[in-house]
């Protein structure tokens, strides 16, 4: 509960007698936490990151990064390291249950492409960001979480095992954020918008004697969730299943009370005897050691801050896996928030307001799903799959023309997603927080 009494003995005191934001606590060490720590530390702010897990989480699937997210990583000097760890996927092919090809979309700067210029396994990115964030100004506390929050006019105290007094708290926990629930005094699901879809993710080790195909494959199979299989560049195949069946099927597959084995048996039963790829798919499910299935949701918080607490990433505005923009939004949101905190270093309310004003428009755009989704994109009926394959063939034919390529370039040049403004990285040096000694001598 909020306002809990504190019985723990270890306390880190704040220097909040000074007007500048000097001490920040971040809850969550996924993508947002390390990015924020990297930039805030550059500006002379001390950052403490509290993470429930015992170390940086190694789970996750292949993720795509759009240009704004890549730009943030470039600012951090991580371009070369990112390129070394990319999956090297060269495009996506659409096939039916009998492995017949219905569309080929290579990696491309223009036109219809289902593959990003930057594809990387989430754990690889998380580890890189963690290493980049390490400095004398950043402290990680693993195996702990925020259980109590007490805010005063001048500071905020958070804690569980260790009590920390700071100037602001940044919540970077994820879609089902318990700290967000505490701060806003609402059910953990209150800001979440649920779809009828579910997504399943798992991986399996590729046959060592098999030459790994650099293409990804998307299979649409009647009366089954569609299946996407992609290489991860490290000898593994990453599999995603997308289902649109609401009701008891989705409830069973996404329930934490149902064992992984029961879920596997159900999925294997769905795909058995469905065509030439059924054996390959069912064998992959049997081999999976990390099957994870969840309902597809979006987080749409009415406001992203309250008092000295601010939300970032999935905690505030998860766009859902359907958009392919979750990690990009997390990177950009963290960078913009850090920039606004440094820009308004004596006024957290102004910093939070500027952060939200900057990103609300672009986030709303990202949350908007394509027309006809999901019935057009991941159909499970015979007629739906037939129509999708026709559209894919038409799209492939159109994009091969020069006129289409030119039109795509024009669209990119004159289209701006919302009112997104990414701060110049020099702000973190030019407006670095003055030390106490510097203020005393001024």
C-alpha positions in Angstrom: 0.0 0.0 0.0 1.1 3.6 -0.4 2.4 5.4 2.6 3.6 2.3 4.4 5.7 2.8 7.5 9.3 1.9 7.1 11.0 -0.6 9.4 14.1 -1.4 7.4 17.3 0.2 8.7 19.4 0.8 5.5 18.6 4.2 4.0 20.2 6.2 1.3 19.6 9.9 1.9 18.8 12.4 -0.8 20.3 15.7 -1.5 16.9 17.1 -2.4 17.5 20.1 -0.3 19.0 21.3 -3.5 16.4 22.2 -6.2 18.0 20.0 -8.9 16.9 16.4 -9.6 20.0 14.5 -8.4 18.8 11.0 -7.3 16.5 8.9 -9.4 15.1 5.4 -8.7 14.0 3.3 -11.7 11.9 0.2 -11.1 12.7 -2.3 -13.9 16.0 -3.3 -15.6 14.6 -4.4 -19.0 15.0 -2.1 -22.0 13.9 1.3 -20.6 15.8 1.1 -17.3 19.3 0.9 -18.6 18.6 3.4 -21.4 17.4 6.0 -18.8 20.3 5.2 -16.5 22.8 5.7 -19.4 21.6 9.2 -20.2 20.8 10.4 -16.8 24.2 9.4 -15.5 25.8 11.4 -18.3 24.1 14.5 -16.9 25.5 13.8 -13.4 22.3 12.2 -11.9 22.7 9.2 -9.6 20.5 6.4 -10.7 19.4 3.3 -8.7 17.7 0.5 -10.7 15.6 -2.0 -8.7 14.9 -5.2 -10.5 12.8 -8.1 -9.3 14.8 -10.8 -11.1 18.2 -11.9 -9.9 19.9 -10.7 -13.0 19.1 -9.2 -16.4 16.3 -11.3 -17.9 17.5 -13.6 -20.7 14.1 -14.4 -22.1 12.4 -12.9 -25.1 11.9 -13.2 -28.8 13.3 -11.6 -31.9 12.4 -7.9 -31.9 12.3 -5.4 -34.7 13.6 -1.8 -34.4 12.3 1.1 -36.5 14.5 4.1 -37.4 13.8 6.3 -34.3 14.8 3.4 -32.0 18.0 2.7 -34.1 18.8 6.4 -33.8 18.7 6.2 -30.0 21.1 3.3 -30.1 23.4 5.2 -32.4 23.5 8.1 -29.9 24.6 5.6 -27.3 27.5 4.4 -29.5 26.1 0.9 -29.9 25.7 0.7 -33.7 28.6 -1.7 -34.3 27.7 -4.0 -31.4 24.1 -4.2 -32.5 25.1 -5.1 -36.1 27.3 -7.9 -34.8 24.3 -9.4 -33.0 21.6 -9.0 -35.6 19.7 -12.1 -36.8 20.8 -11.6 -40.4 17.3 -12.4 -41.6 17.0 -11.3 -45.2 13.2 -11.3 -45.7 9.9 -13.1 -45.2 8.1 -15.7 -47.3 4.5 -16.6 -47.0 3.5 -20.2 -47.5 0.4 -22.3 -47.0 -0.1 -25.6 -45.1 1.4 -27.5 -48.0 4.5 -25.2 -48.2 3.3 -23.6 -51.4 4.8 -20.1 -51.8 2.3 -17.2 -52.0 4.5 -14.1 -51.4 8.2 -13.1 -51.1 9.2 -9.9 -49.4 12.9 -9.3 -49.1 14.5 -6.9 -46.7 14.1 -3.5 -48.3 14.3 0.2 -47.4 11.2 0.9 -49.5 8.1 -0.9 -50.4 6.3 -3.8 -48.6 8.7 -5.4 -46.2 7.9 -7.5 -43.2 11.5 -7.5 -42.0 13.1 -4.6 -40.2 16.6 -3.3 -41.1 17.5 -4.2 -37.5 16.3 -7.5 -36.1 17.8 -8.7 -32.8 17.0 -11.1 -30.0 15.6 -9.2 -27.0 18.1 -10.7 -24.5 21.0 -9.6 -26.7 19.8 -6.1 -26.8 19.0 -6.1 -23.0 22.5 -7.3 -22.2 24.1 -4.6 -24.4 22.1 -1.9 -22.8 22.9 -3.1 -19.3 26.7 -3.1 -20.1 26.5 0.3 -21.6 24.7 1.8 -18.6 27.3 0.7 -16.0 29.1 3.6 -14.3 29.9 5.1 -11.0 26.6 7.0 -11.2 24.5 3.8 -11.6 23.6 1.2 -9.0 21.7 -2.0 -9.8 19.8 -3.8 -7.0 18.7 -7.2 -8.2 16.3 -9.6 -6.5 14.2 -6.8 -5.1 11.0 -4.9 -5.9 9.2 -1.8 -4.8 6.7 -2.6 -2.1 6.2 0.8 -0.4 6.0 4.3 -1.7 5.9 7.5 0.4 5.9 10.9 -1.2 6.5 14.2 0.4 6.7 17.7 -1.0 10.5 17.5 -1.5 11.2 13.8 -2.1 9.9 10.3 -2.5 10.9 7.2 -0.5 10.6 3.7 -2.0 11.6 0.4 -0.8 11.1 -3.2 0.1 14.4 -4.8 1.3 16.3 -1.5 1.0 14.7 1.9 1.5 15.8 4.6 -0.9 15.0 8.3 -0.8 15.1 10.0 -4.1 13.8 12.9 -6.1 11.7 11.0 -8.6 10.6 7.4 -9.3 10.5 6.1 -12.8 8.3 3.0 -13.4 9.7 0.8 -16.2 8.2 -2.5 -15.2 6.1 -3.7 -18.1 2.5 -4.0 -19.1 1.3 -5.6 -15.9 3.1 -3.1 -13.6 2.4 -3.6 -9.9 4.0 -0.3 -9.0 1.8 1.6 -11.5 -1.2 -0.1 -9.7 0.0 1.1 -6.3 0.7 4.7 -7.5 -2.6 5.2 -9.3 -4.6 3.1 -6.7 -6.2 1.0 -9.4 -6.5 -2.6 -10.6 -3.4 -3.7 -12.4 -5.6 -4.3 -15.5 -7.3 -0.9 -15.4 -5.4 0.8 -18.3 -5.1 -2.3 -20.4 -7.2 -2.9 -23.6 -7.5 -6.5 -24.4 -7.9 -7.9 -27.9 -9.4 -11.3 -28.9 -6.0 -12.5 -30.0 -3.2 -14.4 -28.3 0.4 -14.7 -29.2 2.7 -17.6 -28.4 6.5 -17.5 -28.5 9.0 -20.2 -28.2 12.4 -21.3 -29.7 14.1 -24.6 -30.6 17.6 -25.6 -31.5 18.2 -26.0 -35.2 19.6 -29.2 -36.5 23.4 -28.8 -36.4 23.7 -30.6 -39.7 21.1 -28.3 -41.4 22.1 -25.2 -43.2 20.0 -22.5 -41.6 17.8 -20.6 -44.1 18.2 -16.8 -43.6 14.6 -16.3 -44.6 11.7 -16.1 -42.2 8.5 -18.1 -43.1 4.9 -17.2 -42.3 2.5 -20.2 -42.6 -1.3 -19.7 -42.7 -3.1 -22.9 -41.9 -6.9 -23.3 -42.0 -8.5 -23.6 -38.5 -5.1 -23.0 -36.8 -3.1 -20.0 -35.5 -0.7 -18.8 -38.1 3.0 -19.7 -37.5 6.0 -17.5 -38.1 9.4 -19.2 -38.0 12.6 -17.1 -38.1 16.3 -17.6 -37.5 18.0 -15.7 -34.7 21.5 -15.8 -35.9 22.7 -18.0 -33.1 21.7 -21.4 -34.3 18.2 -21.2 -32.9 14.8 -20.9 -34.6 12.3 -18.4 -33.1 8.7 -19.3 -33.5 5.6 -17.1 -33.1 2.0 -18.3 -33.3 -0.8 -15.8 -33.7 -4.3 -16.9 -32.9 -7.6 -15.0 -33.2 -9.9 -17.5 -31.4 -11.5 -15.8 -28.4 -13.3 -17.5 -25.6 -12.2 -20.7 -23.8 -9.3 -21.5 -26.2 -7.6 -18.2 -25.5 -8.4 -18.4 -21.8 -6.9 -21.9 -21.5 -3.7 -21.1 -23.5 -3.0 -17.9 -21.6 -3.9 -19.1 -18.2 -1.0 -19.4 -15.7 -2.9 -22.2 -14.0 -2.6 -24.5 -17.0 0.7 -26.4 -17.4 3.0 -26.0 -20.3 2.6 -29.6 -21.2 -1.2 -29.3 -21.5 -0.8 -26.2 -23.7 1.7 -28.1 -25.9 -0.6 -31.1 -26.2 -3.5 -28.8 -27.3 -1.3 -27.0 -29.9 0.1 -30.3 -31.3 -3.5 -31.5 -31.6 -4.4 -28.4 -33.7 -1.6 -28.8 -36.2 -1.4 -32.6 -36.6 -2.5 -33.7 -40.0 -2.9 -30.2 -41.4 -0.5 -30.5 -44.3 3.1 -31.1 -45.3 4.4 -28.7 -42.6 2.5 -30.3 -39.7 5.2 -32.6 -38.6 7.8 -29.8 -38.6 5.5 -27.6 -36.6 4.5 -30.2 -34.0 8.1 -31.3 -33.6 9.1 -27.7 -32.9 6.4 -27.4 -30.2 7.6 -30.6 -28.6 11.2 -29.4 -28.5 10.3 -25.9 -27.1 11.7 -25.2 -23.6 10.4 -21.7 -23.3 6.8 -21.7 -24.5 5.1 -18.5 -23.5 1.5 -17.5 -24.5 -0.4 -14.4 -23.6 -3.4 -12.3 -24.6 -2.5 -9.4 -26.8 -3.1 -6.1 -25.0 -2.3 -2.5 -25.2 -1.6 -0.1 -22.3 -3.4 3.2 -22.6 -2.8 5.2 -19.4 -4.9 8.4 -19.2 -1.8 10.1 -17.7 1.8 9.0 -17.5 2.7 10.6 -14.2 1.5 11.4 -10.7 3.4 13.5 -8.3 7.0 12.5 -8.4 6.3 9.2 -10.2 6.4 8.8 -14.0 5.7 5.8 -16.2 7.7 4.8 -19.3 7.6 2.1 -22.0 5.1 -0.7 -21.7 4.0 0.5 -18.2 2.5 3.6 -19.8 1.8 2.9 -23.5 2.5 -0.7 -24.6 1.5 -0.8 -28.2 1.2 -4.6 -28.3 3.2 -7.2 -30.3 0.9 -6.6 -33.3 2.5 -3.3 -34.1 6.1 -4.5 -34.0 7.0 -1.1 -32.3 7.2 -2.0 -28.6 11.0 -1.9 -28.3 11.3 1.2 -30.5 8.7 3.0 -28.4 10.5 1.9 -25.2 13.9 3.2 -26.5 12.5 6.5 -27.8 10.3 7.1 -24.7 13.2 6.5 -22.3 15.5 8.8 -24.3 12.9 11.6 -24.5 12.0 11.3 -20.8 15.7 11.5 -19.8 16.1 14.5 -22.0 13.1 16.3 -20.5 14.3 15.5 -16.9 17.7 17.1 -17.7 16.1 20.1 -19.5 13.7 20.8 -16.6 16.1 19.6 -13.9 14.6 21.8 -11.2 11.0 21.0 -11.9 9.9 17.4 -12.2 6.3 18.4 -13.0 7.4 20.4 -16.0 9.7 17.6 -17.1 6.9 15.0 -17.0 4.5 17.3 -18.8 6.9 18.0 -21.6 7.7 14.3 -22.0 4.0 13.4 -22.3 3.2 16.4 -24.6 6.1 15.3 -26.9 5.1 11.7 -27.2 1.3 11.5 -26.9 0.7 12.1 -30.6 3.3 9.6 -31.9 2.1 7.0 -29.3 -1.5 7.4 -30.5 -0.4 6.8 -34.0 1.6 3.6 -33.1 -1.4 2.3 -31.2 -3.6 2.4 -34.3 -3.7 -1.0 -35.9 -4.0 -1.6 -39.7 -7.5 -1.6 -41.2 -8.9 -5.1 -41.2 -6.5 -6.4 -38.6 -6.5 -9.2 -37.4 -9.0 -10.9 -39.7 -7.2 -9.9 -42.8 -3.6 -10.4 -41.6 -3.9 -13.6 -39.6 -7.1 -15.4 -41.0 -7.9 -18.9 -39.9 -10.7 -19.7 -42.4 -10.2 -21.1 -45.9 -11.7 -18.1 -47.6 -9.8 -15.6 -45.4 -6.4 -17.3 -46.2 -7.3 -17.5 -49.9 -8.0 -13.7 -49.9 -4.9 -12.9 -48.0 -2.7 -14.9 -50.4 -4.3 -13.0 -53.3 -3.5 -9.7 -51.7 0.1 -10.8 -51.0 0.6 -11.8 -54.6 -0.8 -8.5 -55.8 1.4 -6.6 -53.3 4.5 -8.4 -54.5 3.6 -7.7 -58.1 3.0 -4.0 -57.5 6.1 -3.3 -55.4 8.4 -4.7 -58.2 7.5 -1.6 -60.3 9.7 1.5 -60.3 6.6 3.8 -59.8 5.7 2.1 -56.6 9.3 2.4 -55.2 9.2 6.1 -56.1 5.9 6.6 -54.4 7.2 4.9 -51.2 10.1 7.3 -51.1 7.8 10.3 -51.4 5.6 9.0 -48.7 8.5 8.5 -46.3 9.8 12.0 -47.1 6.5 13.8 -46.4 5.1 11.7 -43.6 5.9 12.5 -40.0 4.6 10.2 -37.2 2.8 12.5 -34.9 4.9 15.4 -33.6 7.9 13.3 -32.4 10.9 15.4 -31.5 14.0 13.6 -30.4 16.3 15.8 -28.3 19.9 16.4 -29.4 22.3 14.2 -27.3 24.4 17.2 -26.5 21.8 18.3 -23.9 23.1 15.7 -21.4 26.5 17.4 -21.4 25.5 21.0 -21.9 22.9 20.9 -19.2 24.5 18.5 -16.8 23.4 18.8 -13.2 25.9 21.0 -11.3 27.5 19.4 -8.3 26.9 20.6 -4.7 30.5 22.0 -4.7 29.8 23.9 -7.9 26.7 25.4 -6.5 28.5 26.4 -3.3 31.2 28.2 -5.2 28.8 30.0 -7.5 
